[in-house]
Amino acid sequence: MPVRARASIAPELLSSLRNLIESASGIVLGDAKLPYLSSVVRGRVAALGIPDAARYMEFLSEGERGAAERRDLVSELLVGETGFFRPPAFFQAFEKAILPGLLDQGFVSPLPIWCAGCATGEEAYSVAIAALEGSRGLAAPVRVRATDLHPRFIDAAREGIYPSLALRNLPDRIRETWFTPMKDGRYRVTDAVRRLVDFEEGNLVGFLSGPLPPARYAAIFCRNVMIYFRSDTTRRLVERFHEILIGGGVLFLGHSETLWGISEAFQLEQREKIFYYRKPRAEVRPPRLAAAPRSSGSSAPRRRVPCLEPSPSPPGADASPAMNLVLSAERLADEGRFEEAVAMCRQAAALDPVCPEAEYLMAFLLRGHGRHAEAFYHAERALERDPRFVFADMEAAECLSGMERTGEASLRWKGILRAIDGEEHLPRLSVGAGISSEMLRQYVLSRLPR
């Protein structure tokens, strides 16, 4: 007998389902999402006529049928509102400023572009349309590769037929030029646009584990995808994006996504109030935030922990015992030893209760592992110890965003912006080794709602 729609699912089974979803797709469901996961699973159990959730878990592991159901489950968990030219300001900036800028740099047409996580194709077609509008008469200004992990989405994207609601952001001229109305009220993307886009099934987790292709893209769109990933998955993905972008190429993220604390290999840029990241043409890494020195024998990859420099002394030179512990914690974080790094920060905070860097690094590390409430507590403690500690204030704002307290986050970002604009004193973390007040200002602007 199928499980009733309201039947509860054991917590340990939900935890196993959550782990399976992350293993298959990289997508992390926080505790707040578990009731929704339970609801979706109950619906899938009822629809498939499976006796109970435990049997459904077994079904997910059964060959091709199980793999198909895993994709359906992930898709149902993540499907959100989509449409063409969403938001309009983003694609206007791409058409009028960013695309012409790439062409002016000497990139050869058609520009190779990747839309990662394309869903049912609206974004990929929007990129192609914006390129046609801003390409100075080129018939094929771009070649868009669009990927998604769900084959049903890819099939819908290839068909290129959409309800009128999906076109609600489009001016009449764009709709009339690039879409053909159908008798049933839907619209079909014209062949002039369709021929610029190739759709294929692709999983970003597979991209992480597969062989790295050569640099080939002038632009990568990965918007509102990495918000579902762990910070270490995001970091690895961004590193791969950097490798496959041509020097001077650009990476577009969603409005709520950032490379803060993830990567310093890109330059933050702005065009017409739109922020994005550019890979420098020269293969020289940009100046990074001041950080603790590494031993010559270490080969562990560096974790992008923002500057941990006691002011005014350089790291490791005449630092206090507590600050030396913080710098050691940073090195542990570099090596991926998260729990040990947090424990050492706690030791530093106990040794010197007025050391804000210990609380700040704890906040940074905990947020990177999705523990936003704990991270917010430690960011606030850092600010209690030093109210002018700008980076701690930024961590608190990021935590508020992570907890979906968007109104409070916005107010916090606005306050930080005022502090930066009128700040006479630098924060305790040094900004003299590559991070200027103007760079901080640009970053904060990128986090404010538009």
C-alpha positions in Angstrom: 0.0 0.0 0.0 1.5 3.4 -1.0 2.6 5.7 1.8 0.0 8.3 2.8 0.7 11.8 1.6 1.2 13.0 5.2 3.2 10.0 6.5 6.4 11.1 8.2 9.8 10.0 7.0 12.4 8.9 9.6 15.2 11.5 10.2 17.9 9.0 9.4 16.3 8.2 6.1 16.0 11.9 5.2 19.7 12.3 6.1 20.6 9.5 3.8 18.6 11.0 1.0 20.3 14.3 1.5 23.7 12.7 1.3 22.6 10.8 -1.9 21.5 14.1 -3.5 24.8 15.8 -2.7 26.8 12.9 -4.0 24.9 12.8 -7.3 24.7 16.5 -7.9 26.8 18.5 -5.4 23.7 20.1 -4.1 23.5 20.6 -0.3 20.2 20.8 1.4 20.4 22.5 4.8 18.3 21.5 7.8 15.8 24.1 6.9 15.1 22.3 3.6 14.5 18.9 5.2 10.7 19.5 5.6 10.5 20.4 1.9 12.6 17.3 0.9 10.2 15.2 3.0 7.2 16.7 1.2 8.8 16.1 -2.3 9.7 12.5 -1.4 6.2 11.8 -0.2 4.9 13.0 -3.4 7.3 10.9 -5.5 6.5 7.8 -3.4 2.8 8.3 -4.0 3.2 9.1 -7.7 5.4 6.0 -8.3 3.2 3.7 -6.2 6.2 2.6 -4.0 5.2 1.2 -0.6 7.2 3.5 1.5 10.2 5.9 1.7 12.6 3.2 2.6 11.7 1.3 -0.6 12.0 4.5 -2.5 15.6 4.9 -1.2 16.4 1.5 -2.5 14.8 2.3 -5.9 17.1 5.4 -6.2 20.0 3.0 -6.3 18.6 0.7 -9.0 20.5 1.2 -12.3 19.2 3.5 -15.0 15.7 3.8 -13.5 17.2 4.9 -10.2 19.5 7.4 -11.9 16.6 8.9 -13.9 14.6 9.2 -10.6 17.5 10.9 -8.9 17.6 13.5 -11.7 13.8 13.9 -11.3 14.1 14.3 -7.6 16.9 16.9 -7.8 15.0 18.8 -10.5 11.8 18.9 -8.4 13.8 20.2 -5.4 15.4 23.0 -7.4 13.0 24.2 -10.0 12.4 27.9 -9.6 11.0 30.8 -11.5 12.7 31.4 -14.8 12.2 33.4 -18.0 13.9 35.3 -20.8 16.2 38.3 -20.0 15.9 37.8 -16.3 16.7 40.3 -15.0 16.5 42.7 -18.0 19.3 45.0 -16.7 21.8 42.1 -16.7 21.2 41.3 -20.4 21.1 45.0 -21.3 24.6 45.4 -19.8 25.8 42.2 -21.6 24.5 43.4 -24.9 25.6 47.1 -24.7 28.8 47.0 -22.8 30.3 43.6 -21.9 29.9 41.8 -25.3 31.3 44.8 -27.3 34.1 45.0 -24.8 35.0 41.3 -25.4 35.0 41.9 -29.2 37.1 45.0 -28.8 39.7 43.0 -26.9 40.3 40.9 -30.0 38.3 37.8 -29.3 37.4 36.0 -32.5 33.7 35.6 -33.4 31.8 33.5 -32.7 32.7 33.9 -29.0 32.6 30.5 -27.2 30.3 30.8 -24.2 29.1 28.2 -21.6 25.8 28.4 -19.8 26.2 25.9 -16.9 22.9 24.9 -15.3 20.8 26.1 -18.2 17.5 24.5 -17.0 14.9 24.7 -19.9 17.1 27.1 -22.0 15.7 30.6 -21.4 19.1 31.9 -20.2 21.1 30.4 -23.0 18.7 31.8 -25.7 18.7 35.2 -23.9 22.5 35.2 -24.2 22.2 34.4 -27.9 19.6 37.1 -28.5 21.5 39.8 -26.6 24.6 38.8 -28.6 22.7 39.2 -31.9 21.4 42.6 -30.7 24.8 43.9 -29.7 27.1 42.2 -32.2 27.3 44.9 -34.8 25.6 42.9 -37.6 27.4 39.6 -37.1 25.2 36.6 -38.0 26.9 34.3 -35.5 28.5 36.4 -32.8 28.5 33.6 -30.2 28.5 29.9 -29.9 26.7 28.9 -26.7 27.2 25.5 -25.0 24.3 25.0 -22.6 24.3 22.2 -20.1 22.0 20.8 -17.4 21.9 17.6 -15.4 18.3 16.8 -16.3 17.6 15.3 -19.8 14.0 16.4 -19.7 15.0 20.0 -19.3 17.5 19.6 -22.2 14.8 18.2 -24.4 12.5 21.1 -23.6 15.3 23.6 -24.3 16.1 22.0 -27.7 12.4 22.3 -28.6 12.6 26.0 -27.9 8.8 26.5 -27.4 7.7 28.6 -24.4 4.5 30.0 -22.8 3.9 33.7 -23.1 4.7 34.2 -19.4 8.3 33.2 -20.0 8.6 36.2 -22.4 7.1 38.8 -20.0 10.4 40.7 -19.5 10.9 41.2 -23.3 10.2 44.4 -25.2 7.7 43.9 -28.0 10.4 44.4 -30.6 12.5 41.6 -29.2 9.6 39.3 -29.0 8.5 40.1 -32.6 12.1 39.8 -34.0 13.3 36.6 -32.3 10.2 34.6 -31.6 7.5 33.1 -33.8 3.9 33.0 -32.3 2.1 29.7 -32.4 -1.6 29.0 -32.7 -1.9 27.7 -29.1 -0.5 31.0 -27.7 3.0 29.8 -27.1 6.2 31.2 -28.8 9.0 29.4 -30.6 12.5 30.7 -30.7 13.6 31.6 -34.3 16.1 29.5 -36.1 18.5 32.4 -36.2 18.8 32.2 -32.4 18.5 28.4 -32.1 21.5 27.7 -34.4 23.7 29.6 -32.0 23.0 27.3 -29.0 24.0 23.7 -28.4 22.2 21.9 -25.6 23.7 18.8 -23.9 23.2 16.9 -20.6 26.0 17.7 -18.2 26.6 17.5 -14.4 28.9 20.0 -12.8 30.0 17.3 -10.3 31.2 15.3 -13.3 33.0 18.3 -14.6 34.9 18.4 -11.4 36.0 14.8 -11.6 36.6 14.5 -15.3 39.7 15.6 -17.3 40.2 19.3 -17.6 39.7 20.7 -21.1 42.0 23.4 -22.5 41.1 27.1 -22.1 38.4 27.7 -24.6 35.6 30.0 -23.3 35.3 33.8 -23.6 32.5 33.8 -21.0 30.9 31.4 -18.5 27.4 31.9 -17.1 26.9 30.0 -13.8 24.1 32.0 -12.2 22.2 30.9 -9.1 23.8 27.4 -9.2 26.6 27.4 -6.7 24.3 28.7 -4.0 23.4 25.0 -3.6 27.0 23.8 -3.2 29.4 23.5 -0.3 32.1 26.0 -0.2 34.8 23.5 -1.1 32.8 22.3 -4.1 32.3 25.9 -5.1 36.0 26.6 -4.7 37.0 23.6 -6.9 34.4 24.6 -9.5 35.7 28.2 -9.7 39.2 27.0 -10.0 38.2 24.9 -13.0 36.2 27.8 -14.5 39.4 29.9 -14.2 41.4 27.2 -16.1 39.0 26.9 -19.0 38.4 30.7 -19.5 40.6 32.4 -22.0 42.7 35.3 -20.5 40.4 38.3 -20.5 37.3 36.1 -20.3 34.5 36.7 -17.9 32.5 34.7 -15.3 28.9 35.7 -14.4 27.4 34.6 -11.1 24.0 35.2 -9.6 23.2 38.3 -7.6 23.4 36.5 -4.3 26.7 34.7 -5.2 30.2 35.9 -4.7 33.8 34.9 -4.9 34.6 36.5 -1.6 36.7 34.0 0.4 36.5 31.6 -2.5 39.0 32.8 -5.1 41.4 35.7 -5.7 42.2 34.7 -9.3 39.5 37.0 -10.8 39.1 40.7 -11.0 35.8 42.2 -9.9 34.4 44.5 -12.6 31.3 46.6 -13.1 29.4 47.7 -16.2 26.1 49.6 -16.0 25.6 48.5 -12.4 26.2 44.8 -13.2 29.1 43.1 -11.4 31.0 40.2 -12.8 34.5 38.6 -12.6 37.3 38.7 -15.2 40.3 36.4 -15.6 43.3 38.6 -16.1 45.0 38.3 -19.4 48.5 37.9 -17.8 48.8 34.6 -16.1 50.2 36.3 -13.0 48.0 36.0 -9.9 46.8 39.3 -8.6 48.0 40.6 -5.2 46.3 38.6 -2.5 45.4 39.6 1.0 48.2 39.4 3.5 48.5 35.9 4.9 50.6 33.8 7.1 53.8 32.4 5.5 54.0 28.7 4.6 56.7 26.3 5.4 58.9 25.4 2.4 58.0 21.7 2.6 54.3 22.2 2.4 52.5 21.2 -0.8 48.9 21.5 0.4 46.7 23.7 -1.8 46.1 27.1 -0.3 42.6 27.8 1.1 41.5 31.3 0.3 41.4 32.6 3.8 41.3 36.5 3.8 44.2 38.4 5.3 45.0 37.5 8.8 47.7 40.0 9.6 48.1 41.6 13.0 48.4 45.3 12.6 51.0 46.8 12.2 53.4 43.9 12.4 53.8 41.3 9.6 52.5 37.8 10.1 54.5 35.8 12.5 56.8 38.7 13.5 56.4 39.8 17.2 52.7 38.7 17.0 50.9 38.0 20.3 50.6 34.4 21.4 46.9 34.5 20.6 47.6 35.9 17.1 50.2 33.2 16.5 47.5 30.6 17.2 45.2 32.4 14.7 47.9 32.3 12.1 48.4 28.6 12.8 44.7 28.1 12.5 44.8 29.7 9.0 47.5 27.2 8.0 45.3 24.3 9.2 42.5 25.8 7.1 44.8 25.9 4.1 45.3 22.2 4.5 41.6 21.5 4.7 41.8 20.6 8.5 38.6 22.5 9.3 37.8 21.1 12.8 41.4 21.6 14.0 41.4 25.2 12.6 38.2 26.1 14.5 39.5 24.4 17.7 42.7 26.5 17.5 40.7 29.7 17.0 38.8 28.8 20.2 42.1 28.4 22.0 43.2 31.8 20.7 39.9 33.4 21.8 40.3 31.9 25.3 43.9 33.0 25.5 43.1 36.6 24.6 39.4 37.4 25.0 39.8 40.7 23.2 41.4 39.2 20.0 38.9 39.9 17.2 40.9 37.9 14.6 40.2 34.6 16.4 36.4 35.3 16.3 36.6 36.5 12.7 38.4 33.4 11.4 35.9 31.2 13.2 33.1 33.1 11.5 34.7 32.7 8.1 35.3 29.0 8.5 31.9 28.2 9.9 30.1 30.1 7.2 32.1 28.2 4.6 30.6 25.0 6.0 27.1 26.4 5.9 26.8 27.0 9.7 25.5 30.5 9.3 24.0 31.0 12.7 27.2 30.0 14.5 29.3 32.1 12.1 27.1 35.2 12.7 27.5 34.8 16.5 31.3 34.9 16.1 31.3 37.7 13.6 29.3 39.8 16.1 31.8 38.9 18.9 34.6 40.1 16.6 32.8 43.4 16.2 32.3 43.7 19.9 36.0 43.6 20.3 36.7 46.0 17.4 33.7 47.9 16.0 35.9 49.2 13.1 36.7 45.6 11.9 35.2 45.9 8.4 35.8 42.4 7.3 34.0 41.0 10.4 31.1 43.3 9.6 31.1 41.9 6.1 31.1 38.3 7.4 28.1 39.2 9.6 26.3 40.5 6.5 27.1 37.4 4.5 25.7 35.2 7.3 22.5 37.2 7.4 22.1 36.6 3.6 22.9 32.9 4.2 20.1 32.7 6.8 17.7 34.4 4.3 17.4 37.5 6.5 17.7 39.7 3.4 16.3 42.9 4.9 18.8 42.8 7.7 21.6 41.9 5.4 20.8 44.9 3.1 20.8 47.3 6.0 24.1 45.8 7.2 25.7 46.2 3.7 24.5 49.9 3.5 26.0 50.6 6.9 29.3 49.0 5.8 29.3 51.2 2.7 28.8 54.3 4.8 31.7 53.2 7.0 34.0 52.6 4.1 33.1 55.9 2.5 33.7 57.8 5.7 36.3 55.6 7.4 39.4 57.4 8.6 41.0 54.3 10.0 41.8 51.1 8.3 40.3 47.9 9.7 42.6 45.7 11.8 43.0 43.3 8.9 45.5 45.0 6.6 44.2 46.2 3.3 47.6 47.4 2.2 48.6 44.1 0.4 46.2 44.3 -2.5 42.8 45.2 -1.1 42.1 48.9 -1.2 39.1 50.8 0.2 37.8 51.2 -3.3 37.9 47.5 -4.0 36.0 46.9 -0.7 33.5 49.5 -1.8 32.9 47.8 -5.2 32.4 44.5 -3.5 29.9 45.9 -1.0 28.0 47.6 -3.9 27.8 44.2 -5.6 26.0 42.8 -2.5 23.3 45.5 -2.3 20.0 44.7 -4.1 19.4 46.5 -7.3 
